[in-house]
Amino acid sequence: MAQKKRGDQPPVPQRPEQYLNSAQLRTLHQMENFGWELKFIRRPLFQEPVAVMVDPSGKICGVLEESGELNRDSDIVIRD
């Protein structure tokens, strides 16, 4: 079985606020009111974390930009 790229890290850390700025946290909480959820936070070495949210259907995803904007037109690739 292939080893997961993230190792033993969970897709969403226990304290996501450690990885998100205040604008991202505001958008996260606003979108949660509409059923969106934080799917994962990519935490690549030597790069900024990338937070990804999905809509209630699980079909639409978006990246939480540093500005707090939810970018649904990102080129993020999600594995199954």
C-alpha positions in Angstrom: 0.0 0.0 0.0 1.4 3.4 -1.0 2.3 5.7 1.9 0.2 8.9 2.2 2.0 12.0 1.2 1.1 13.8 4.4 2.4 10.9 6.6 0.5 10.7 9.9 -0.9 14.3 9.7 -4.7 14.5 9.7 -6.2 16.4 6.7 -7.5 19.1 9.0 -5.3 19.8 12.0 -6.9 20.0 15.5 -6.2 23.7 15.6 -6.7 25.1 12.0 -6.4 28.6 13.4 -2.7 28.0 13.6 -2.5 27.8 9.8 -5.1 30.5 8.9 -5.1 34.2 9.2 -8.0 36.3 10.5 -9.5 37.0 7.1 -9.4 33.2 6.2 -11.0 32.3 9.6 -13.8 34.9 9.1 -14.6 33.4 5.7 -14.3 29.8 7.0 -16.9 30.5 9.7 -19.2 32.4 7.3 -19.1 29.5 4.8 -19.7 26.9 7.5 -23.1 28.6 8.1 -24.0 27.7 4.5 -22.9 24.0 4.9 -19.4 24.3 3.5 -16.7 22.5 5.4 -12.9 22.6 5.7 -11.8 19.6 3.7 -8.0 19.8 4.3 -5.1 22.1 4.8 -2.1 21.3 2.6 1.0 22.1 4.6 3.9 21.9 2.1 7.4 22.4 3.5 8.8 25.9 3.1 5.5 27.1 1.5 2.4 28.8 2.8 -0.5 26.4 3.8 -3.4 26.0 1.4 -6.8 25.6 2.9 -9.5 23.9 0.8 -13.2 23.9 1.5 -16.0 21.9 -0.1 -19.7 22.7 -0.5 -22.4 20.5 1.1 -22.7 18.3 -2.0 -19.0 17.7 -2.0 -18.8 18.5 -5.7 -17.6 22.1 -5.5 -14.3 23.0 -3.8 -12.6 26.3 -3.2 -9.3 27.5 -1.9 -9.3 30.0 1.0 -7.0 32.8 -0.3 -4.9 34.8 2.1 -7.2 37.7 1.5 -10.1 35.6 2.9 -11.7 35.2 -0.6 -13.0 31.7 -1.4 -11.6 31.0 -4.8 -13.8 28.4 -6.5 -11.8 28.8 -9.8 -8.5 27.5 -8.5 -6.5 24.8 -10.2 -6.3 22.7 -7.1 -6.2 18.9 -7.7 -7.9 16.7 -5.2 -7.1 13.0 -5.1 -9.8 10.4 -4.2 
